[in-house]
Amino acid sequence: MALFKKRTAGKPGEWFYCLEHKKVEEGPECPAKDRFGPYATPEEARGAMDRARERDLEWETDPKWHDGEGSGGEGSGGEPGGPAAAG
């Protein structure tokens, strides 16, 4: 008898988007590392990848998450005061 092989039972009305199978599933059919959710409707789950892309774009363009040009902070490459200036 294998320990820890019990699968999580899905709850009716909970929807997930499976990243591995690229499909909407009711209840958690796949491991948590391979899914987004839960969502209240299949339509919400279907839009999970679009929302993830939108959020990624927002984070990539958010100045709070990146040093501005010429800031000279750590990791800024050849900027004054950056790592390249030490050599």
VENQUI-V209210 format. One record per residue. N is the residue number from 1. RES is the residue in three letters. PHI is phi in whole degrees, -180 to 180 (none if undefined). OMEGA is omega in degrees with one decimal (999 if undefined). BURIAL is + if it has 24 or more other C-alpha atoms within 12 Angstrom, else -. Layout:
# VENQUI-V209210
n={N/N}
res={RES/RES}
phi={PHI/PHI}
omega={OMEGA/OMEGA}
burial={BURIAL/BURIAL}
This chain:
# VENQUI-V209210
n={1/2/3/4/5/6/7/8/9/10/11/12/13/14/15/16/17/18/19/20/21/22/23/24/25/26/27/28/29/30/31/32/33/34/35/36/37/38/39/40/41/42/43/44/45/46/47/48/49/50/51/52/53/54/55/56/57/58/59/60/61/62/63/64/65/66/67/68/69/70/71/72/73/74/75/76/77/78/79/80/81/82/83/84/85/86/87}
res={MET/ALA/LEU/PHE/LYS/LYS/ARG/THR/ALA/GLY/LYS/PRO/GLY/GLU/TRP/PHE/TYR/CYS/LEU/GLU/HIS/LYS/LYS/VAL/GLU/GLU/GLY/PRO/GLU/CYS/PRO/ALA/LYS/ASP/ARG/PHE/GLY/PRO/TYR/ALA/THR/PRO/GLU/GLU/ALA/ARG/GLY/ALA/MET/ASP/ARG/ALA/ARG/GLU/ARG/ASP/LEU/GLU/TRP/GLU/THR/ASP/PRO/LYS/TRP/HIS/ASP/GLY/GLU/GLY/SER/GLY/GLY/GLU/GLY/SER/GLY/GLY/GLU/PRO/GLY/GLY/PRO/ALA/ALA/ALA/GLY}
phi={none/-83/-87/63/-101/-66/-84/-70/-74/-76/-102/-58/91/-101/-119/-132/-109/-85/-73/-75/-92/54/-151/-84/-132/-90/76/-76/-81/-114/-59/-57/-67/-110/-148/-108/135/-85/-121/-76/-135/-63/-65/-63/-64/-63/-90/-60/-67/-62/-64/-63/-64/-62/-66/-59/-63/-60/-66/-66/-102/-81/-63/-67/-95/-136/-70/-75/-64/75/-71/71/-77/-58/77/-88/75/-78/-74/-56/85/-81/-59/-71/-75/-71/-92}
omega={-177.7/175.4/175.1/178.2/-178.5/178.1/176.0/180.0/178.2/177.2/176.4/178.9/173.7/-176.5/-177.8/171.2/-178.8/-179.4/-178.9/-176.9/179.8/178.7/176.9/-179.7/174.3/-176.0/-178.2/179.1/-176.7/179.7/-177.6/-179.1/-176.6/-176.0/170.0/175.6/13.0/175.1/-177.4/-177.0/175.7/179.6/177.5/179.4/-179.5/-179.4/-175.7/-178.0/177.6/178.6/178.6/178.1/179.0/179.9/177.3/179.8/177.8/-179.3/-178.9/-178.1/-180.0/-177.9/178.1/-177.0/-177.2/172.4/175.8/178.6/176.8/-177.5/179.8/-179.6/179.1/175.8/-176.5/177.2/-173.5/-179.5/177.2/-179.9/179.5/-177.1/-177.5/-178.3/-177.0/-173.7/999}
burial={-/-/-/-/-/-/-/-/-/-/-/-/-/+/+/+/+/+/-/-/-/-/-/+/+/+/+/+/+/+/-/-/-/-/+/+/+/+/+/-/-/+/-/-/+/+/+/+/-/-/-/-/-/-/-/-/-/-/-/-/-/-/-/-/-/-/-/-/-/-/-/-/-/-/-/-/-/-/-/-/-/-/-/-/-/-/-}
